[in-house]
Each structure stands twice: as C-alpha cells, then as structure tokens.
C-alpha cells in the first residue's frame, strides 16, 4: 500500500476498529487475495461467508457482464417486471420447502431481519419479539435488539421495546414463548457465538412450541445459507422448517443482497393496509440478482454443500494440536477454540504473516473462525492447516 493511499484510508473512511488489518487488495481470484505489494493470501474467511463460490467465479462474473449490457437500476423494488429478479426468486423458492414460496429482496442480512420482524408483527398482530442468548443478527436497531451482545448494544440503548432472549439449545427456555410473542428469531447454527450447533431435538421442540402458541419461527441463515454447513440450508440438518427464512451474505454471489422468504399469504400482507407496507429502493437490484442466480446455480451444479462437508471434515481431522481445545462446527463453518483470547490474536496475526487469513468472532474471543470459499481444494486445506499448526508450534515455544 502506498503511504498516500494508506493515509487516505485512515482519513476518509469511517473506522470500525482502532487497528484494521489494512491489507491493500488489488485483485482476488478463487480462494486467494492479491495485495499491492505482491502477496498472495489464502482466504479462510470468504468475506465473512459471502464468497461461497470463490472470488470471481467465471459464471458469476459472466452473469454480471451480461446484465451490465442490459440495464442497472430502473425503479424501486416491486413496480417493474425485471427478469433477473423474477428468475432468481423462481429458482430460489424452487429449492425451498412448501410455505417458503415468496421472496422479498433487500440489500443486506440485517435489513432482511428488519423486514422479517415487521412481517411477523403484521401477520400475528402481536408485538413481543424473542431472540436467543449469544445470538448475532446485525447492527441496525431491530436486529441489534435481538442480538445478545452487551458490548455491541450498550452505546445504542434504548433499543426496541418488548424484546427478550431465551437460552439457546435449552428446552426450559421455551416456556417464555407465549401467545403474546410475534416471532422467535434463531440461528440454526450460531455463528458469532463461536459456531454453536443446537440439538436437533431442541429445534423440533422449538418448532412445536411456536406452532402451539401461534408465534412465528424465524431462521436467520445469513451466515449458514447456500451450502456452508454441508447442506444447502442449515435447517435441513434437523428437518425443521421456519415460517420466515432470512438470507444474506452469500445470497448475492459476492454483491450486497439480503432477502426474507415466507408464504404467499403472509407476504401479501405487505402490499396493502397500508400500501407499500415495506419498501426498498435498491432491493432486488438486477445486477445483484443476476449474480445471485448464477452463484446459486454454481452451488447446485458443483455440489458445493457436499464438498463443504468433506473439506470441513478434513480441517477437523488435520487441526489436532495441544493448544487447540476444540474445533466446533460443521461443513466449512468452523471455530478453532484455543481457550485464550490473547493467543487467538497472536495466532491470527501469525498466520497472516504467512499469508493465511483467518478471523475473529465478536462474541467468542477465545476462538478464531475458518469459513473459506466452498470451492477450496484439498491441497489448500492441507496448506492452511500446516500453516496454522506451524504458527501454533512457534507461539507455544
């Protein structure tokens, strides 16, 4: 990075942390990032579970180029027939269970959560909203109200009223779901908590409790969707189908996009009384829909969920070290727990010095994440693990 560019980065862009990694990226391809100073960095983060098909997959890039020659934004969402929106929604609902047959495209995962909360209140005519302990759903006010992270929340209080949290993966907490609850929002695998998988029996009991009380079950698959856990969607592991499904990150094939999906009956409520009950200017942008459709086809055609399952198992097999307390997760959504936050910092920075990019969790400082593109090869998994183990050996001396 040139000194002038570095100074401009620090001066003109709003900061999110005191010490950004500040890699100067000039290109990305497949599973690698290329820096201005000639480094080739193996990416084990994938833009935080965004680039599931890898950086610049040829089919995704071609779809973007083709749409560029047609049109970009022409009207706020929902008024014109735009083929990329229609084809993507058609294909997406075609791989989802019955009852998840109408899509509302927005711009990000947190915006999709906001839309889902509004839909749940409208459909149930209730106000109470529940999230789970150790959850993460985004940084806008509604999403943050359901996120159980005190450090993220305390500077933004007060948040939404009539919200609360139940324990994750604890049957005793289900009693808090009453006839006053509009929605319960749950990650089928908790991501920011350090990749925590629930017992399928708990998810099934949660489904039964929501059905019995009339509360809507909302699954936040912003991180888990599109093959990351070894299935196309994480809810498939348990067979529990939500009333509202929230998507983001990998949905746009590397471009910004979110969506919430529900039944036709519920989604139709947003169209009247009042008209434009939920609106977005750029949601369903045709360029992003073209990219998202191409990425979904790649995930399906190349059977990336199955590949993610095998590569995740290889990571777990190879990452054995006296400093590693546990490797949690499934597919290519993994947490390597070292039991020591300072050691995690040293290991992540040590790996980056050797051109392997890992990353942290906001709510689990004792672990670092492994969430590479789902296209990662066996050779690259072995390279990554050898680097991690070498850094652990050096750090432990």
Number of C-alpha atoms within 10 A of each C-alpha: 14 10 8 8 11 13 11 11 14 12 10 8 8 8 11 7 7 6 7 9 9 10 15 17 16 12 13 16 13 20 25 23 22 17 16 13 12 9 15 18 21 25 28 25 23 27 17 17 26 27 27 36 31 25 24 17 20 16 15 26 17 15 20 21 14 14 17 13 8 9 11 12 14 13 13 14 21 17 8 10 10 18 12 21 25 15 13 24 22 15 13 20 17 12 13 16 11 11 17 21 19 19 23 23 27 26 22 21 28 26 27 28 32 20 23 28 25 18 25 26 18 17 19 17 12 16 17 22 26 23 25 21 19 22 24 26 29 21 17 14 17 22 22 24 27 29 24 21 18 11 10 15 17 10 8 13 10 10 16 15 11 12 17 18 20 21 15 24 20 14 14 10 14 19 10 15 22 15 14 17 24 28 30 26 28 25 26 26 24 24 27 22 20 27 22 20 17 16 13 16 13 16 22 15 16 23 21 15 19 23 13 12 14 18 27 26 25 27 25 30 25 28 30 28 25 29 28 31 28 27 22 22 21 25 23 15 13 15 11 20 20 22 22 26 24 29 30 30 28 31 30 29 30 25 20 21 26 25 28 29 28 24 15 13 12 18 21 14 17 19 13 10 8 9 10 12 15 15 16 15 14 17 24 30 25 25 22 28 30 27 28 28 24 23 28 24 18 19 21 15 9 13 17 24 25 20 23 28 20 17 24 25 15 17 20 20 11 14 18 14 13 11 16 16 15 16 22 17 23 24 25 33 27 25 27 22 21 22 16 14 16 11 18 21 16 14 25 21 18 21 21 20 12 17 18 23 23 23 21 21 16 16 19 19 20 20 31 25 28 26 28 31 28 33 22 23 14 14 9 15 19 16 13 25 20 14 18 22 20 16 20 23 14 11 13 11 5
